[in-house]
């Protein structure tokens, strides 16, 4: 089993920072060119939808059954876009530095934002009111992911910790010293936690007992993203490569680089489309669609 390149989509004039796919199969991207774009993946074309900001945006999230798009800007604003009306309905200005991660919790009807200074905020997805903001004093919080059906939230922090919060009172219940140079990404699969960091390692944890199960030097440089494809995991890195892994054993199954039709620059973002397809994007301004073959 390997992933093969299905198509290349171009259109951005700057590095692509984040990607997200909606339930209809449309892709949203944000770029250093200050545009947020929507793409028809089947046709490999840009839709007649684009948002131009005054500053680049680092993060995206879809909420409320894909009715609203959240955009986290480099200046700290969270823009709320009504996708049916195709207009901004809220500009949330609580954060003062770049919003690096956004996460929607449908079970709680809330969404979360994190920034470059280590602030974590909780917002109502119904009226967009601020419910809570916490200074976690952990440096930049680069990513968030939900676990335990929305009861837990996992934060990947610049100080090298992976922090697990419960989603009722947002108390920190587990703190793992996961990556010496900074934690970048995490996901939970089959009751175990996978983390990727600036130290280029992927680590597998029994997070409940806070014990390290396995670690591999996954890339030459920082691991920037990690997605669960069901029977495999896929990682992306600053080293310009994408790698496919066997869950549990962390045995490498496939390496995708420029010579194998991969990216020529840093790979910033991965997005799962289905169990057989995913998107990659990065500093080479290209969107690549990969399909299992």
Beta strands, then each sheet from edge to edge (+ up, - down):
strand 1: 3-9
strand 2: 16-21
strand 3: 26-31
strand 4: 35-40
strand 5: 45-52
strand 6: 57-63
strand 7: 68-73
strand 8: 78-82
strand 9: 87-92
strand 10: 99-105
strand 11: 110-115
strand 12: 119-124
strand 13: 130-135
strand 14: 141-147
strand 15: 152-157
strand 16: 161-166
strand 17: 172-177
strand 18: 183-189
strand 19: 192-197
strand 20: 201-206
strand 21: 211-217
strand 22: 223-228
strand 23: 233-237
strand 24: 242-246
strand 25: 251-256
strand 26: 267-274
strand 27: 277-282
strand 28: 287-292
sheet 1: 1+ 28- 27+ 26-
sheet 2: 2+ 3- 4+ 5-
sheet 3: 6+ 7- 8+ 9-
sheet 4: 10+ 11- 12+ 13-
sheet 5: 14+ 15- 16+ 17-
sheet 6: 18+ 19- 20+ 21-
sheet 7: 22+ 23- 24+ 25-
end
